[in-house]
Amino acid sequence: VEELEGKVAVVTGGASGIGLAMAHRFAAEGMHLLLADIEEGALDDAAEALHAAHEGITVRTSVTDVSDGEAMDALAADARDSFGTVHVVCNNAGVGSGGQLHTLTTRDWEWCLGVNLWGVIHGIRVFLPMLLEQGEGHVVNTASMAGLIAGPYMGPYNASKFAVVAISETLFQELRMNGSDVGVSVLCPSWVNTKIHDSARNRPDELRNPGADDLAAGGALSEMLRGVIEAGLPPEEVAEQVLAAVRSKHFYILTHDGSEVAVSARAEAIVGNEPPPFFMPQ
Ligand SMILES: NC(=O)c1ccc[n+]([C@@H]2O[C@H](COP(=O)([O-])OP(=O)(O)OC[C@H]3O[C@@H](n4cnc5c(N)ncnc54)[C@H](O)[C@@H]3O)[C@@H](O)[C@H]2O)c1
């Protein structure tokens, strides 16, 4: 989509971090916004800040759990009722959870896959038909470098992000086969300075593990990650790259210098019959 002014962007996980930065960047282009997030207070703050910073745009917010199919149906209905349609769909909501595989519970997997994978599945299911119908639009799925090469301690996260890359590649091929003008990008950042290390703030009670010492719900791993994440790329720089990809229909968005090296190392190991190289995002 080259001409963005007056068009509509929906951003899940739009209340903070990368999603909020994308919202501001789209708003600066004169786009109207539908922000969906599970965190109501942050959503209200985001809407206020967006209205204050950008004149002449409409910002709607919706408290939505992206892992809930019916809630996502309602979000799409809200988009149709409020704006008639959407043009840019950012399936971005995500949570970080960790721990070695042998320590993980079913709830750990369900929470992470629910948000990171089912959120993207539902986002495509409810919004892609609108884009196809009008023959215009762009889908941005937020994966991660963890969707291209798997490091330790992040099994559910890696699995969710590999799946998001696979779904995005599938969508790209299908759009091309169908001769559609709709575009798709997959966003694969390394560390970005957001609140992802504090993802457990949004973990539903029914998916928390009984007992306090729960790595995946914000324990030692989160603390370990805090430092590298705070030293990460500003989300505004990621948003700038997303905007460029939406405009130019660029598919893989590798945001950090050096990402290609890690991707190449994995590909070379596969074709060279070598074991997977050790990977920690830089
Ligand atoms: N920060 C990084 O280093 C990094 C790196 C690679 C990929 N990512 C991905 O970027 C995306 C955005 O994360 P971020 O880094 O901005 O973190 P963040 O925690 O700042 O933002 C994530 C947003 O998603 C929302 N959210 C959480 N669960 C939700 C749910 N069930 N339904 C709706 N919204 C929900 C949160 O409330 C929050 O506003 C995620 O998909 C994440 O996996 C982040």
The ligand as an ORCA input file, in Angstrom:
! r2SCAN-3c Opt
* xyz 0 1
  N      11.061     -6.931     22.234
  C      11.779     -7.810     21.553
  O      12.994     -7.953     21.779
  C      11.115     -8.620     20.471
  C      11.937     -9.315     19.570
  C      11.352    -10.077     18.572
  C       9.973    -10.128     18.449
  N       9.186     -9.449     19.338
  C       7.730     -9.548     19.179
  O       7.175     -8.250     19.078
  C       5.783     -8.306     19.432
  C       5.449     -7.129     20.327
  O       6.105     -7.307     21.575
  P       6.870     -6.120     22.318
  O       8.309     -6.465     22.317
  O       6.421     -4.821     21.815
  O       6.375     -6.379     23.834
  P       5.366     -5.536     24.763
  O       5.127     -6.408     25.943
  O       5.882     -4.161     24.981
  O       4.059     -5.440     23.859
  C       3.230     -6.559     23.618
  C       1.787     -6.117     23.677
  O       0.957     -7.272     23.467
  C      -0.108     -7.200     24.401
  N      -0.667     -8.534     24.655
  C      -0.150     -9.534     25.424
  N      -0.989    -10.573     25.449
  C      -2.058    -10.246     24.684
  C      -3.243    -10.913     24.312
  N      -3.526    -12.160     24.757
  N      -4.129    -10.280     23.502
  C      -3.869     -9.016     23.068
  N      -2.756     -8.339     23.389
  C      -1.864     -8.941     24.186
  C       0.510     -6.568     25.633
  O      -0.447     -6.037     26.520
  C       1.419     -5.523     25.022
  O       0.762     -4.282     24.859
  C       5.575     -9.675     20.047
  O       4.952    -10.541     19.106
  C       6.981    -10.148     20.350
  O       7.072    -11.556     20.379
  C       9.726     -8.690     20.336
*
